[in-house]
Amino acid sequence: MTIPRSSALLWLLIGTIMLGLPISRSLASSHSLVSTFEGAKETTSANFQEIVQLSKENRQKLRIIALAPHIVESLFEIGAGQQLIATTAHADYPEAAKEILQIGNYARLQIEKIVQLQPDLVIAWKTGNPGDDLSRLQKYHTKIVYSNPRTLAQVADELRMLGRLTGREEVAEKAASQYQNKLAYIESRYANKMPVITFYELWSRPLRTVAHTAWPQQQLILCGAQNPFVNATDDYPSVGLEQVLVSLPQVIIQPTQHAADSPDSINWGQWQHIPAAKNQFIFHPNADKVHRMTSRMLDEVAIMCEQIDVARQFYQADVLAPN
């Protein structure tokens, strides 16, 4: 079975951005992560079935280690945050998550520390954690269940899965249903709108964007945005500056931490022949939200879709205006 590198690479890139590491180091790590994991023995289904057979009371008392920020955030959303005994770097939402012991990051886990904590359950990110570390944990007979949301719709499935693991099915079902309703509303709102040529700047040096089934690309589709690089060879391809300039994007998306303009982002305003620059349609969604597979992500995507729609209306009016 071949595991897509899309989620893993996004996680590695985000970790690199936060830690200020060279991007080449992240890309090298991503190859190791996926190839190692492909050889790991998967027992998650059996572990899941064993745990959900426990009583609700016992599931609500499980001591859990969550190995990705989006897992932590979703556990808190369904009321299971107090069951967390450890997590990884950048698990910072909600505020209470910052107090949880950290036992690793996107590149390496502290296996000995995890074993010493004797968790009842480890929830790992199937394509976002180091595969060799997960294999080592399995050798210690650690119960591992995997989080693996690949599409926007699967965030709801994730919430329900976590609800079953922690004995909080009712709360999880309510959160999942609310998420699905909001996703359906956004999808219907922009489904038949005029496409807007949109460039997504994931990384500035070297310039990197999104394509295919990448997480941010799914968000662009939801907003009715047309990515000129959607058919690139990789989910997160490097592109040349000239390629972007000749594509004449009508909107440019520059996700940044805390939705602030970043000094590391490219100053597109110096190329006024680009419609996005000329008309000031350069938007900065909060990367902490849009890059996580959680329901909070959808709130930020809704704002991004509205911004793209403002640009859409502007260009439509311009086309209809008399010469």
Secondary structure, DSSP 8 states (H G I E B T S, - for coil): ----SHHHHHHHHHHHHHHT--HHHHHHHHHHHHHHHHTS---HHHHHHHHHTS-HHHHTT--EEE-SHHHHHHHHHTT-GGGEEEB-TT---SGGGGGS-B-B-SS-B-HHHHHHH--SEEEEETTTS-HHHHHHHHHTT--EEEE---STTHHHHHHHHHHHHHT-HHHHHHHHHHHHHHHHHHHHHHTTS--EEEEE-SBTTTTB---TT-HHHHHHHHTTEE-TTTTSSSSS-B--HHHHHHH--SEEE--BGGG---TTS--GGG-TTSHHHHTT-EE--BHHHHTSSSHHHHHHHHHHHHHHHHHHHHHHHHHHS--
